[in-house]
């Protein structure tokens, strides 16, 4: 059997929360950030612009927030089981996130995933500056990442699976061989091959056929 690749979104897919909202809670801007996130995930706002606006509200938060938030994050029901099933079957499992590498790295380690792509937050003198550094992981970047993972692992694009919940995931879902919308916005459910609610492990019987 040919090798397979599973690429998962992180916020509201692999984990229950949106990391940027957890950080924003420390900045006193959680409601504002949550409203912008919701609109971006529905596809009503450009992701890069919305990210810059949301990150801008985080200026001054101590960088100790990364460890605090990583400890607070909860894996989605069924997420560890899905990852373990895929890995046991010999699949390569990777993460792509519009969230932040500083937290995603810890989440990835919890489920034995070593390959991931995420945004990075700029830190100066022990505090967030309200800016990101490096390329923004938006809809197009997620698609590019999935194709790069597949090429690096020698997996044919038709043997790739993408799972996500928001408009930012539509790019990678469009280029993957199979796509799953998880507790997703309507625009994402409409574009996906399958839709799953509640337990992420329910995706495994659908994608492993």
Secondary structure, DSSP 8 states (H G I E B T S, - for coil): ----EEEEETBTTTBSS-HHHHHHHHHT-HHHHHHHHHHHHTTSS-HHHHHHHHHHTTTT-BTTHHHHHHHH--B-TTHHHHHHHHHHTT-EEEEEEEEEHHHHHHHHHHTT--EEEEEEEEEETTEEEEEEES----HHHHHHHHHHHHHHHT--GGGEEEEESSGGGHHHHHHSSEEEEES--HHHHHHSSEEE-S-GGGGHHHH--
